[in-house]
Every structure is written in structure tokens, then in C-alpha cells.
């Protein structure tokens, strides 16, 4: 048992969650259920859902910041229908059916580096969100594994206590038998 706990401690310091450990944490500590418990905890954690959403928002902001450095192209089509009177035609009504189209293209030059700095800031913010997500994921997995190891240690203590109780019961039975037989203790 001590050997598996030491192997577990070494792996815990050098790796992260079960997907990073060859064979999973269950293989390290000798309980295949442990990986399932970690997976359930990771899947059902609301804080991780919020963190995943924050990563998606940061990625969207990063893509938006990058798109500001590209040229823009706008197209429009206008169609007007109706009638109008004009003094030029002697107040006669005429049907309107004008169609107008247009295309505008623009590109903002980043002379002072403002757009580049915005892209860099968005990249770093996205990276920070990804690392915060990973930290929360690792924290949750570590809590599951820590509780498992605690429970395993407590079960070892429980086994020792049960053996002590059985030994004490055997001593009590022996002494009760001596007293019942009228022998000295």
C-alpha cells in the first residue's frame, strides 16, 4: 500500500488529470473506479461549465480582434418603388423604380500598432482563460483523488481498529472463561 501511495504522489506532482497518466489514476492506485469518479466530477462541475464558456468568449474576442486587422468590404443594394410629382414634369406623376448599388472597401493601416496591441491583448486573455480552465479542472480532479486517498487511508485505519477490537474481544473471552472456571486472572 505504501508503495502505491508513493507512486501516486510522484505521478501527482509530475502530471495532471487521468487523461495525462498512462493507464489512468485507477491503474496507479489500484482502483479502476477512480478514473470514472474523476470523469463524472469533471462532467458535472458547474464551475467548469462557466470556465468553458469564458474560454469560448475569449476565443471569440480574439477572432474579433484579429478580424479588425483585415480589409473590410461592404455591399449595398437599394430599391425604391412608388410615385412622385415633380415641378420639372409639370406636376405630372411618374413611377419610381430606381435601383442603386454600391460596394465600399476599406483597410485601416496600423501605423501606431494599436490594432496589433489589441490582437496581442486578446491572444493573452484567451491564453489566460484556457489556463484558468485547466487549473480548475486540475483542482477538481485533485480533490477527487485526495478524497480517494483519504478514504483509502481511513479504511486502512479502520481495518487496524477492527483487528484491535477483535484482539480485545478474544482477551475478554479468555478472561471471562477463566473467571467462569474459577481460575485466577
Secondary structure as UniProt FT lines:
FT   HELIX           2..14
FT   HELIX           18..20
FT   TURN            22..23
FT   HELIX           24..29
FT   HELIX           33..43
FT   HELIX           46..67
FT   TURN            68..69
FT   STRAND          72..79
FT   STRAND          82..86
FT   HELIX           87..89
FT   STRAND          92..96
FT   STRAND          99..106
FT   HELIX           114..181
//
